[in-house]
C-alpha cells in the first residue's frame, strides 16, 4: 500500500495511491486507516514529504561496498547523526545549492518510517514498529563537512533532505535495490542486502538511545558512488517497489539589495 501526504484544495491530506488515484484516508496512517470515498487524481495535488517527523536520524557508512570503496573498516555499531526537519523537501522540489558551499553531493538512501512510539525494542520487535519505507537523499555540502570536522552544518541546510514520493508499507526492504540517477545516468546502485545493519537492527539500536515517535524517520545509509551535483542537475533516487524521488538542483537566490543604501 502506497500512502501519500499531499496538498489538495488548500488542505493537507493523507491518501492511498491506487491506479493513479489518491483515496483520502480519514485519520493519519499512525492512528489507523479508514478509507473515505473522496478521491482525486495524482496530477491534481502537490505532493508533500510523506511525513513531517520530529526526528530525522541518519546512518553513516552502512553499506559494505561503500566501506570497501572508501577503504574503511566496517563499523561495529551504527554511526548516527541527525538532520533537522527544516531540511525536508518534497518530490519535485528544488535543492538549493548554498552560496557558502563549493561542493554539494547526492547520497541515495532507503528510508524507514516509524509507525508507533517505541523505546528499547528488540530487533525481533522492530519490524512491527516500522510503518513502511520511502526514498531519501542525504544531500551533503562535502567540503564543509571536511572543514568542520563534524556533520551538522554540511547536512542541515534547508532542502537538504528530500523524501518521497510516498510511503510503501508492503515491501521487504532487504530485497530492494537503491539507485541514484544524475541527469538520467546511473551513479549509484546497490542491493539493500549489502547493508551492514538492517533496518530492524537500526531501529532497535536507535530506540535504545532515544524514544521514537510515529512519523520519525531513519535514513539507512548510502551505497557507493556518491558524487557531486551542480545547479541545473536533475537527481533521482529510485527504489524498486517504492518509486522515484526526483529533484532539481538550483543556484541560491541573489542577495537582496540593501535597504540602508544612501542613509546617513
Secondary structure by P-SEA (a helix, b strand, c coil): cbbbbbbcccccbbbbbcccbbbbbccccccbbbbcccccccccccccccccccbbbbbccccaaaaaaaccccccccbbbbbcccccccccccccccccccbbbbbbbbbbbbcccccccccccccccccbbbbbbbccaaaaaaaacccccccccccccccccbbbcccccccbbbbbbccccccbbbbcccccccaaaaaaaaaaccccccccccccccccccccccccbbbbbbbccbbbbbbbbbcccccccccccccc
